[in-house]
Structures are given as C-alpha cells and as structure tokens.
Amino acid sequence: MSAQTFTVGERVLCYHGPLIYEAKVLKTDNWNESNTQTGIVGPHYYVHYKGWKQTWDEWVDASRLLKFNETNIQLQKALQSQSQAANAAHASSSKANKAQAAKDSASGRGGLTGRKDGARGTKRGREEDEGTRKPEMKLNVPEMLKVLLVDDWEAVTKNSQLVGLPRKPNVTELLEEFKQYVLAQGSSTHLKDPKVLLPTIIAGLQTYFDRALGANLLYRFERPQYAEIRKKYVTGPSVQVGQEKEMSQIYGAEHFLRMLVALPQMVASSSMDGESVGILRDYVNELLQWMVKEKDRIFVPEYESASIAYQNISRS
C-alpha cells in the first residue's frame, strides 16, 4: 500500500489491528519467496511499540507503517476516537446483558457461567489462546481516504462543523452504485462470485451501518443533529407508519467511511469464520478503491458551520 521506506531507529506509527500506535524501527530486512514469514515479499521492519513489552515486538511490512508526522498523528487520534465510541457502546450493551443474565439466574431461568470482563483492561489487549484466536480483517485504506478521515475528524471535533443532511448520494445509493460497478466488470474482476455474494455483502454492510451509526460512529458534537434526524424521519409525529427511513438513506460517504475503517473491530467481535472474513475483506478493499475514484462526487466538499445555539446544546 505504501512505497515509503523506513530506517533503523526511525520513530514511526504502526497499524496493530484497526488502530495505530507509536513505534520504533529496530531492524530491517528484505524478504523474498524463500524466506518470507508472512507470505508477503519485499521490505519488512522489526518494530517495538512504545510502552509495550518486548514480547509484542514484531516484523511488519511497509503497508502497516506510517511516517511520524502531523497528518498521520491526526489519523491516529481519529481512529482512537472511533474505537472509544465503539467500546463505550459495547460496554453499555454488555452491562445490560449481564443485568438480564443475573435477573434470569435469580429467577431460576439460567446461571451465570461467564467470566468477569474488563477486570484488568489494557490498551494492548489480552493474550489469547491460538486455538481461539479469531481471524483478522486487514484493510488497505488508501492514503487519500486517510486524509479525508483526518479532515472529517478535525471539521467536527475542532471546527464545530457538521455534514449537511440528508446526503446525496446516501449510503444505500453508494452501495447500489458499487454493486453495479462490480457486476459491470464481469469475468475480469478478481472478486469471488460477485453475482452470488455481492447482494449479501451489500445488504450486510447496509445493516451494519444502520446498527452502528448511533452507537459507534458519531462524535459527541453530532448527537443533537442525529436526534433531530431521527425525530424527522423515524420517531416524530409527522412520520407516517411504514414511511420511516433508515439512517443509510440519510447519511453518506463521510460516515460510511468511518464504519468501513472500524469494520475490523466489528468483525473481531462477530462469529464470522476465516473464509467469510477473507471474502468480506476483499470486497471492502475493492469498495475503498472505488470510493477513491468517486471521491469528488460522493464526499461533501464543505462541512456546514453549526450555529451558536447548536453548539450550546451539544455541550450541555
């Protein structure tokens, strides 16, 4: 993904799962077909993550490394913010599930057999048994989309701006356009069985988005806007029964991109098998490339400045 090179002793940023951490290059090597340890050939770098134990030191290829500069630091912060929102939503859901399980146990309908979660949390995660390790979904996010993610984060969290809604094209329309784009390639596409698999993948991504938006994808500053949108299109007195709109019909590429980069974390907590994860990864990587080609059309050129009244509401 990256043609950049890195040197021994260089301070870098490194992808580990869906997030980015500060690291230092300790060694470099050029792997070929005969000595590659990952199946990937070319330059590799042995890195140490700042603040982590040496047991986490590892060889990574260039696609996982970023130069340590302001743009990439802002990307790191944007991804961490999304992750924190997702974790908060998961913790809330887990707490509710435990409360229900305790209630069921007390009434004789079941027992608590799970371990305590979060007792010794750490940003580095926990050691897992190899036999229970879930397949990773590694995405190749194009540099242009990384820049858009940073701009998006800065516009909302720093400049008190919002994406104007409803968006055109919306997420539903984007996915339909991508579907037609892939199908038009016919036998020249590298994707597996598009005619069979694509409708399911499109429907799944749309469902993921509708479920994740309110829980995982919004910055705090955007929540009053989200509440108004739901009132206008879902829950308000003027909404006729059967005429409600899903959020994928209101929001567009900006929020959809947030979901796509958070997908590895979502998939890690799902029950998807390795083959399914691989297929989804290939389709999403193709989708990201398509979004780069269509970026001038599908991403809003300017965010809207929020009113003083809105800013006061968002901070209350």
C-alpha atoms as a printed R data frame, in Angstrom:
    type eleno elety resid chain resno       x       y       z
1   ATOM     1    CA   MET     A     1   0.000   0.000   0.000
2   ATOM     2    CA   SER     A     2   2.929   2.339   0.727
3   ATOM     3    CA   ALA     A     3   6.104   2.881  -1.312
4   ATOM     4    CA   GLN     A     4   7.794   4.695   1.564
5   ATOM     5    CA   THR     A     5  10.913   3.288   3.194
6   ATOM     6    CA   PHE     A     6  11.906   3.459   6.839
7   ATOM     7    CA   THR     A     7  15.269   3.312   8.587
8   ATOM     8    CA   VAL     A     8  16.615   1.690  11.745
9   ATOM     9    CA   GLY     A     9  15.955   3.890  14.748
10  ATOM    10    CA   GLU     A    10  13.179   5.824  13.000
11  ATOM    11    CA   ARG     A    11  10.142   6.879  15.017
12  ATOM    12    CA   VAL     A    12   7.051   5.662  13.181
13  ATOM    13    CA   LEU     A    13   3.347   4.950  13.517
14  ATOM    14    CA   CYS     A    14   2.251   1.346  13.053
15  ATOM    15    CA   TYR     A    15  -1.102  -0.321  12.494
16  ATOM    16    CA   HIS     A    16  -1.903  -3.030  15.046
17  ATOM    17    CA   GLY     A    17  -5.376  -4.309  14.267
18  ATOM    18    CA   PRO     A    18  -7.667  -1.366  13.405
19  ATOM    19    CA   LEU     A    19  -5.701   1.157  15.490
20  ATOM    20    CA   ILE     A    20  -2.378   2.978  15.117
21  ATOM    21    CA   TYR     A    21   0.382   3.084  17.742
22  ATOM    22    CA   GLU     A    22   3.725   4.830  18.055
23  ATOM    23    CA   ALA     A    23   6.660   2.508  17.422
24  ATOM    24    CA   LYS     A    24  10.386   2.430  16.643
25  ATOM    25    CA   VAL     A    25  12.119   0.520  13.843
26  ATOM    26    CA   LEU     A    26  14.726  -1.818  15.336
27  ATOM    27    CA   LYS     A    27  15.765  -3.853  12.269
28  ATOM    28    CA   THR     A    28  15.052  -4.001   8.538
29  ATOM    29    CA   ASP     A    29  15.125  -6.880   6.075
30  ATOM    30    CA   ASN     A    30  14.040  -7.632   2.519
31  ATOM    31    CA   TRP     A    31  12.034 -10.847   2.318
32  ATOM    32    CA   ASN     A    32  11.672 -12.982  -0.804
33  ATOM    33    CA   GLU     A    33   9.662 -16.063  -1.676
34  ATOM    34    CA   SER     A    34  12.116 -18.358   0.122
35  ATOM    35    CA   ASN     A    35  12.353 -16.605   3.494
36  ATOM    36    CA   THR     A    36   9.098 -14.670   3.952
37  ATOM    37    CA   GLN     A    37   7.388 -15.387   7.271
38  ATOM    38    CA   THR     A    38   4.070 -13.781   6.352
39  ATOM    39    CA   GLY     A    39   3.560 -14.684   2.707
40  ATOM    40    CA   ILE     A    40   4.402 -11.088   1.739
41  ATOM    41    CA   VAL     A    41   7.655 -10.301  -0.073
42  ATOM    42    CA   GLY     A    42   9.604  -7.046  -0.044
43  ATOM    43    CA   PRO     A    43  10.893  -4.722   2.690
44  ATOM    44    CA   HIS     A    44   9.974  -5.655   6.277
45  ATOM    45    CA   TYR     A    45  10.641  -3.843   9.533
46  ATOM    46    CA   TYR     A    46  11.050  -5.180  13.056
47  ATOM    47    CA   VAL     A    47   9.284  -2.718  15.340
48  ATOM    48    CA   HIS     A    48   8.922  -2.093  19.063
49  ATOM    49    CA   TYR     A    49   5.678  -0.440  20.199
50  ATOM    50    CA   LYS     A    50   6.267   2.436  22.607
51  ATOM    51    CA   GLY     A    51   5.205   1.472  26.144
52  ATOM    52    CA   TRP     A    52   4.630  -2.184  25.213
53  ATOM    53    CA   LYS     A    53   6.542  -5.227  26.406
54  ATOM    54    CA   GLN     A    54   9.207  -6.638  24.099
55  ATOM    55    CA   THR     A    55   7.055  -9.735  23.596
56  ATOM    56    CA   TRP     A    56   4.924  -7.561  21.268
57  ATOM    57    CA   ASP     A    57   7.888  -6.681  19.011
58  ATOM    58    CA   GLU     A    58   7.196  -7.978  15.519
59  ATOM    59    CA   TRP     A    59   8.068  -7.923  11.827
60  ATOM    60    CA   VAL     A    60   5.676  -5.841   9.720
61  ATOM    61    CA   ASP     A    61   5.575  -4.987   6.044
62  ATOM    62    CA   ALA     A    62   5.589  -1.393   4.789
63  ATOM    63    CA   SER     A    63   1.804  -1.279   4.368
64  ATOM    64    CA   ARG     A    64   1.410  -1.199   8.173
65  ATOM    65    CA   LEU     A    65   3.810   1.699   8.742
66  ATOM    66    CA   LEU     A    66   3.215   5.438   8.531
67  ATOM    67    CA   LYS     A    67   5.632   8.328   8.784
68  ATOM    68    CA   PHE     A    68   5.509  10.092  12.142
69  ATOM    69    CA   ASN     A    69   4.035  13.426  11.051
70  ATOM    70    CA   GLU     A    70   1.109  15.652  11.989
71  ATOM    71    CA   THR     A    71  -1.293  14.269   9.361
72  ATOM    72    CA   ASN     A    72  -0.783  10.671  10.463
73  ATOM    73    CA   ILE     A    73  -0.965  11.622  14.147
74  ATOM    74    CA   GLN     A    74  -4.385  13.175  13.469
75  ATOM    75    CA   LEU     A    75  -5.430   9.939  11.715
76  ATOM    76    CA   GLN     A    76  -4.292   8.005  14.800
77  ATOM    77    CA   LYS     A    77  -6.442  10.220  17.018
78  ATOM    78    CA   ALA     A    78  -9.453   9.897  14.707
79  ATOM    79    CA   LEU     A    79  -9.283   6.086  14.750
80  ATOM    80    CA   GLN     A    80  -8.830   6.052  18.529
81  ATOM    81    CA   SER     A    81 -11.879   8.279  18.941
82  ATOM    82    CA   GLN     A    82 -13.976   5.892  16.834
83  ATOM    83    CA   SER     A    83 -12.667   2.934  18.822
84  ATOM    84    CA   GLN     A    84 -13.518   4.573  22.143
85  ATOM    85    CA   ALA     A    85 -17.057   5.219  20.953
86  ATOM    86    CA   ALA     A    86 -17.397   1.586  19.860
87  ATOM    87    CA   ASN     A    87 -16.006   0.309  23.156
88  ATOM    88    CA   ALA     A    88 -18.366   2.514  25.143
89  ATOM    89    CA   ALA     A    89 -21.320   1.177  23.187
90  ATOM    90    CA   HIS     A    90 -20.126  -2.412  23.649
91  ATOM    91    CA   ALA     A    91 -19.638  -1.869  27.391
92  ATOM    92    CA   SER     A    92 -23.151  -0.473  27.706
93  ATOM    93    CA   SER     A    93 -24.588  -3.442  25.813
94  ATOM    94    CA   SER     A    94 -22.522  -5.908  27.878
95  ATOM    95    CA   LYS     A    95 -23.705  -4.331  31.118
96  ATOM    96    CA   ALA     A    96 -27.322  -4.651  30.038
97  ATOM    97    CA   ASN     A    97 -26.818  -8.296  29.032
98  ATOM    98    CA   LYS     A    98 -25.196  -9.126  32.390
99  ATOM    99    CA   ALA     A    99 -28.023  -7.481  34.260
100 ATOM   100    CA   GLN     A   100 -30.537  -9.575  32.346
101 ATOM   101    CA   ALA     A   101 -28.492 -12.734  32.907
102 ATOM   102    CA   ALA     A   102 -28.366 -12.035  36.645
103 ATOM   103    CA   LYS     A   103 -32.106 -11.489  36.657
104 ATOM   104    CA   ASP     A   104 -32.646 -14.781  34.820
105 ATOM   105    CA   SER     A   105 -30.364 -16.598  37.248
106 ATOM   106    CA   ALA     A   106 -32.182 -15.202  40.252
107 ATOM   107    CA   SER     A   107 -35.500 -16.347  38.813
108 ATOM   108    CA   GLY     A   108 -34.173 -19.859  38.112
109 ATOM   109    CA   ARG     A   109 -34.095 -19.468  34.325
110 ATOM   110    CA   GLY     A   110 -30.382 -19.737  33.903
111 ATOM   111    CA   GLY     A   111 -26.987 -19.430  35.512
112 ATOM   112    CA   LEU     A   112 -24.051 -17.108  35.187
113 ATOM   113    CA   THR     A   113 -21.133 -19.015  33.757
114 ATOM   114    CA   GLY     A   114 -19.175 -16.211  32.105
115 ATOM   115    CA   ARG     A   115 -16.006 -14.680  33.470
116 ATOM   116    CA   LYS     A   116 -15.742 -11.077  34.563
117 ATOM   117    CA   ASP     A   117 -14.926  -8.781  31.659
118 ATOM   118    CA   GLY     A   118 -12.777  -5.699  31.964
119 ATOM   119    CA   ALA     A   119 -11.259  -6.621  35.333
120 ATOM   120    CA   ARG     A   120  -7.744  -5.956  34.116
121 ATOM   121    CA   GLY     A   121  -8.114  -3.950  30.939
122 ATOM   122    CA   THR     A   122  -5.095  -2.722  28.986
123 ATOM   123    CA   LYS     A   123  -4.739  -0.929  25.689
124 ATOM   124    CA   ARG     A   124  -2.533  -3.750  24.475
125 ATOM   125    CA   GLY     A   125  -5.306  -6.319  24.733
126 ATOM   126    CA   ARG     A   126  -5.049  -9.723  26.328
127 ATOM   127    CA   GLU     A   127  -3.120 -12.807  25.398
128 ATOM   128    CA   GLU     A   128  -5.315 -15.275  23.545
129 ATOM   129    CA   ASP     A   129  -5.041 -18.998  23.034
130 ATOM   130    CA   GLU     A   130  -4.015 -19.750  19.475
131 ATOM   131    CA   GLY     A   131  -6.943 -22.123  19.180
132 ATOM   132    CA   THR     A   132  -9.480 -19.410  19.968
133 ATOM   133    CA   ARG     A   133  -7.845 -16.518  18.104
134 ATOM   134    CA   LYS     A   134 -10.306 -15.041  15.635
135 ATOM   135    CA   PRO     A   135  -9.317 -14.258  12.031
136 ATOM   136    CA   GLU     A   136  -8.086 -10.711  11.455
137 ATOM   137    CA   MET     A   137  -9.549  -8.465   8.792
138 ATOM   138    CA   LYS     A   138  -6.760  -6.282   7.450
139 ATOM   139    CA   LEU     A   139  -7.865  -3.400   5.241
140 ATOM   140    CA   ASN     A   140  -5.689  -1.406   2.859
141 ATOM   141    CA   VAL     A   141  -7.071   2.083   3.426
142 ATOM   142    CA   PRO     A   142  -5.840   4.350   0.588
143 ATOM   143    CA   GLU     A   143  -3.859   7.420   1.626
144 ATOM   144    CA   MET     A   144  -6.478   9.750   0.126
145 ATOM   145    CA   LEU     A   145  -9.188   8.273   2.347
146 ATOM   146    CA   LYS     A   146  -6.932   8.554   5.405
147 ATOM   147    CA   VAL     A   147  -6.630  12.276   4.677
148 ATOM   148    CA   LEU     A   148 -10.418  12.546   4.384
149 ATOM   149    CA   LEU     A   149 -10.816  10.776   7.734
150 ATOM   150    CA   VAL     A   150  -8.490  13.286   9.360
151 ATOM   151    CA   ASP     A   151 -10.282  16.225   7.731
152 ATOM   152    CA   ASP     A   152 -13.622  14.791   8.861
153 ATOM   153    CA   TRP     A   153 -12.431  14.401  12.460
154 ATOM   154    CA   GLU     A   154 -10.977  17.897  12.527
155 ATOM   155    CA   ALA     A   155 -14.040  19.553  10.982
156 ATOM   156    CA   VAL     A   156 -16.391  18.063  13.570
157 ATOM   157    CA   THR     A   157 -14.299  17.984  16.729
158 ATOM   158    CA   LYS     A   158 -12.120  21.067  16.217
159 ATOM   159    CA   ASN     A   159 -14.068  23.396  13.933
160 ATOM   160    CA   SER     A   160 -17.613  22.719  15.222
161 ATOM   161    CA   GLN     A   161 -18.857  21.795  11.752
162 ATOM   162    CA   LEU     A   162 -21.359  19.202  10.564
163 ATOM   163    CA   VAL     A   163 -22.110  17.209   7.443
164 ATOM   164    CA   GLY     A   164 -25.269  18.638   5.908
165 ATOM   165    CA   LEU     A   165 -28.096  16.079   5.956
166 ATOM   166    CA   PRO     A   166 -29.718  14.338   4.192
167 ATOM   167    CA   ARG     A   167 -26.779  13.416   1.931
168 ATOM   168    CA   LYS     A   168 -26.893  12.775  -1.790
169 ATOM   169    CA   PRO     A   169 -25.792  10.167  -2.667
170 ATOM   170    CA   ASN     A   170 -26.637   8.381   0.567
171 ATOM   171    CA   VAL     A   171 -25.157   5.089   1.802
172 ATOM   172    CA   THR     A   172 -27.893   2.988   0.199
173 ATOM   173    CA   GLU     A   173 -27.272   4.639  -3.168
174 ATOM   174    CA   LEU     A   174 -23.493   4.332  -2.819
175 ATOM   175    CA   LEU     A   175 -23.737   0.603  -2.216
176 ATOM   176    CA   GLU     A   176 -26.058   0.131  -5.191
177 ATOM   177    CA   GLU     A   177 -23.631   2.063  -7.407
178 ATOM   178    CA   PHE     A   178 -20.725  -0.057  -6.185
179 ATOM   179    CA   LYS     A   179 -22.737  -3.202  -6.858
180 ATOM   180    CA   GLN     A   180 -23.361  -2.149 -10.467
181 ATOM   181    CA   TYR     A   181 -19.690  -1.186 -10.831
182 ATOM   182    CA   VAL     A   182 -18.503  -4.652  -9.767
183 ATOM   183    CA   LEU     A   183 -21.080  -6.524 -11.841
184 ATOM   184    CA   ALA     A   184 -20.134  -4.493 -14.929
185 ATOM   185    CA   GLN     A   185 -16.584  -5.867 -14.711
186 ATOM   186    CA   GLY     A   186 -17.871  -9.349 -15.483
187 ATOM   187    CA   SER     A   187 -15.203 -12.051 -15.557
188 ATOM   188    CA   SER     A   188 -12.368  -9.525 -15.290
189 ATOM   189    CA   THR     A   189 -12.958  -8.942 -11.568
190 ATOM   190    CA   HIS     A   190 -10.740 -10.697  -9.016
191 ATOM   191    CA   LEU     A   191 -13.594 -10.876  -6.506
192 ATOM   192    CA   LYS     A   192 -15.160 -14.239  -5.724
193 ATOM   193    CA   ASP     A   193 -18.621 -14.998  -7.206
194 ATOM   194    CA   PRO     A   194 -19.960 -11.408  -7.375
195 ATOM   195    CA   LYS     A   195 -23.359 -12.441  -8.754
196 ATOM   196    CA   VAL     A   196 -23.882 -14.763  -5.792
197 ATOM   197    CA   LEU     A   197 -22.078 -12.996  -2.953
198 ATOM   198    CA   LEU     A   198 -22.401  -9.292  -3.749
199 ATOM   199    CA   PRO     A   199 -26.111  -8.881  -2.852
200 ATOM   200    CA   THR     A   200 -25.486 -10.452   0.570
201 ATOM   201    CA   ILE     A   201 -22.391  -8.338   1.216
202 ATOM   202    CA   ILE     A   202 -24.178  -5.123   0.184
203 ATOM   203    CA   ALA     A   203 -27.136  -5.932   2.427
204 ATOM   204    CA   GLY     A   204 -24.804  -6.790   5.294
205 ATOM   205    CA   LEU     A   205 -22.828  -3.550   5.022
206 ATOM   206    CA   GLN     A   206 -26.038  -1.529   4.935
207 ATOM   207    CA   THR     A   207 -27.368  -3.334   8.018
208 ATOM   208    CA   TYR     A   208 -24.023  -2.867   9.801
209 ATOM   209    CA   PHE     A   209 -24.201   0.841   9.083
210 ATOM   210    CA   ASP     A   210 -27.776   1.260  10.272
211 ATOM   211    CA   ARG     A   211 -26.995  -0.537  13.527
212 ATOM   212    CA   ALA     A   212 -23.595   1.039  14.139
213 ATOM   213    CA   LEU     A   213 -24.269   4.695  13.364
214 ATOM   214    CA   GLY     A   214 -25.977   5.767  16.569
215 ATOM   215    CA   ALA     A   215 -23.890   3.517  18.799
216 ATOM   216    CA   ASN     A   216 -20.392   3.704  17.330
217 ATOM   217    CA   LEU     A   217 -19.883   6.191  14.536
218 ATOM   218    CA   LEU     A   218 -20.901   9.624  15.796
219 ATOM   219    CA   TYR     A   219 -18.769  12.194  17.549
220 ATOM   220    CA   ARG     A   220 -20.389  13.771  20.580
221 ATOM   221    CA   PHE     A   221 -20.840  17.049  18.715
222 ATOM   222    CA   GLU     A   222 -23.028  15.287  16.124
223 ATOM   223    CA   ARG     A   223 -25.515  13.717  18.550
224 ATOM   224    CA   PRO     A   224 -28.038  16.597  18.665
225 ATOM   225    CA   GLN     A   225 -28.127  16.513  14.862
226 ATOM   226    CA   TYR     A   226 -28.700  12.747  14.963
227 ATOM   227    CA   ALA     A   227 -31.549  13.206  17.445
228 ATOM   228    CA   GLU     A   228 -33.209  15.723  15.137
229 ATOM   229    CA   ILE     A   229 -32.768  13.435  12.125
230 ATOM   230    CA   ARG     A   230 -34.400  10.526  13.937
231 ATOM   231    CA   LYS     A   231 -37.254  12.756  15.035
232 ATOM   232    CA   LYS     A   232 -37.764  13.970  11.471
233 ATOM   233    CA   TYR     A   233 -37.527  10.628   9.694
234 ATOM   234    CA   VAL     A   234 -38.211   7.904  12.274
235 ATOM   235    CA   THR     A   235 -39.924   8.790  15.530
236 ATOM   236    CA   GLY     A   236 -41.552  12.206  15.057
237 ATOM   237    CA   PRO     A   237 -45.350  12.803  14.999
238 ATOM   238    CA   SER     A   238 -45.233  13.730  11.315
239 ATOM   239    CA   VAL     A   239 -43.714  10.379  10.298
240 ATOM   240    CA   GLN     A   240 -46.328   8.022   8.887
241 ATOM   241    CA   VAL     A   241 -46.233   4.360   9.890
242 ATOM   242    CA   GLY     A   242 -44.368   2.412   7.227
243 ATOM   243    CA   GLN     A   243 -42.689   5.556   5.880
244 ATOM   244    CA   GLU     A   244 -39.786   5.608   8.337
245 ATOM   245    CA   LYS     A   245 -36.287   5.922   6.844
246 ATOM   246    CA   GLU     A   246 -33.169   4.011   7.772
247 ATOM   247    CA   MET     A   247 -30.060   6.064   8.541
248 ATOM   248    CA   SER     A   248 -28.382   4.602   5.441
249 ATOM   249    CA   GLN     A   249 -30.946   6.619   3.460
250 ATOM   250    CA   ILE     A   250 -29.937   9.854   5.240
251 ATOM   251    CA   TYR     A   251 -26.184   9.723   5.841
252 ATOM   252    CA   GLY     A   252 -23.486   9.483   3.175
253 ATOM   253    CA   ALA     A   253 -19.881   8.640   2.384
254 ATOM   254    CA   GLU     A   254 -18.388  10.581   5.305
255 ATOM   255    CA   HIS     A   255 -19.991   8.437   7.998
256 ATOM   256    CA   PHE     A   256 -19.839   5.299   5.864
257 ATOM   257    CA   LEU     A   257 -16.055   5.628   5.630
258 ATOM   258    CA   ARG     A   258 -15.899   5.817   9.431
259 ATOM   259    CA   MET     A   259 -17.732   2.494   9.569
260 ATOM   260    CA   LEU     A   260 -15.502   0.832   6.987
261 ATOM   261    CA   VAL     A   261 -12.297   1.601   8.895
262 ATOM   262    CA   ALA     A   262 -13.973   0.339  12.079
263 ATOM   263    CA   LEU     A   263 -15.075  -2.925  10.407
264 ATOM   264    CA   PRO     A   264 -12.048  -4.964  11.562
265 ATOM   265    CA   GLN     A   265 -13.029  -4.260  15.170
266 ATOM   266    CA   MET     A   266 -16.672  -5.138  14.491
267 ATOM   267    CA   VAL     A   267 -15.716  -8.354  12.714
268 ATOM   268    CA   ALA     A   268 -13.383  -9.337  15.563
269 ATOM   269    CA   SER     A   269 -16.367  -9.426  17.916
270 ATOM   270    CA   SER     A   270 -18.519 -11.411  15.493
271 ATOM   271    CA   SER     A   271 -18.779 -15.151  14.839
272 ATOM   272    CA   MET     A   272 -17.573 -14.950  11.214
273 ATOM   273    CA   ASP     A   273 -15.274 -17.740  10.071
274 ATOM   274    CA   GLY     A   274 -11.922 -17.154   8.410
275 ATOM   275    CA   GLU     A   275 -13.123 -17.726   4.845
276 ATOM   276    CA   SER     A   276 -16.012 -15.277   5.242
277 ATOM   277    CA   VAL     A   277 -13.701 -12.665   6.762
278 ATOM   278    CA   GLY     A   278 -11.355 -13.043   3.788
279 ATOM   279    CA   ILE     A   279 -14.162 -12.604   1.270
280 ATOM   280    CA   LEU     A   280 -15.518  -9.547   3.087
281 ATOM   281    CA   ARG     A   281 -12.008  -8.076   3.274
282 ATOM   282    CA   ASP     A   282 -11.522  -8.383  -0.483
283 ATOM   283    CA   TYR     A   283 -14.870  -6.752  -1.260
284 ATOM   284    CA   VAL     A   284 -14.337  -3.910   1.219
285 ATOM   285    CA   ASN     A   285 -10.838  -3.219  -0.130
286 ATOM   286    CA   GLU     A   286 -12.354  -3.002  -3.612
287 ATOM   287    CA   LEU     A   287 -15.058  -0.698  -2.242
288 ATOM   288    CA   LEU     A   288 -12.406   1.592  -0.741
289 ATOM   289    CA   GLN     A   289 -10.614   1.793  -4.088
290 ATOM   290    CA   TRP     A   290 -13.914   2.645  -5.787
291 ATOM   291    CA   MET     A   291 -14.560   5.392  -3.233
292 ATOM   292    CA   VAL     A   292 -11.186   6.942  -4.123
293 ATOM   293    CA   LYS     A   293 -12.171   7.034  -7.800
294 ATOM   294    CA   GLU     A   294 -15.508   8.641  -6.945
295 ATOM   295    CA   LYS     A   295 -14.292  10.858  -4.077
296 ATOM   296    CA   ASP     A   296 -15.038  14.208  -5.750
297 ATOM   297    CA   ARG     A   297 -18.645  13.169  -6.303
298 ATOM   298    CA   ILE     A   298 -19.538  11.199  -3.173
299 ATOM   299    CA   PHE     A   299 -17.862  13.247  -0.411
300 ATOM   300    CA   VAL     A   300 -19.242  16.626   0.589
301 ATOM   301    CA   PRO     A   301 -16.859  19.436  -0.491
302 ATOM   302    CA   GLU     A   302 -17.528  21.605   2.572
303 ATOM   303    CA   TYR     A   303 -18.956  20.972   6.019
304 ATOM   304    CA   GLU     A   304 -21.571  23.319   7.464
305 ATOM   305    CA   SER     A   305 -20.736  25.545  10.422
306 ATOM   306    CA   ALA     A   306 -23.028  24.829  13.357
307 ATOM   307    CA   SER     A   307 -24.996  27.682  14.892
308 ATOM   308    CA   ILE     A   308 -24.110  29.031  18.336
309 ATOM   309    CA   ALA     A   309 -27.405  27.624  19.627
310 ATOM   310    CA   TYR     A   310 -26.498  24.158  18.329
311 ATOM   311    CA   GLN     A   311 -23.012  24.363  19.847
312 ATOM   312    CA   ASN     A   312 -24.517  25.228  23.226
313 ATOM   313    CA   ILE     A   313 -26.899  22.263  23.021
314 ATOM   314    CA   SER     A   314 -24.112  19.849  22.056
315 ATOM   315    CA   ARG     A   315 -22.023  20.884  25.053
316 ATOM   316    CA   SER     A   316 -24.816  20.767  27.585
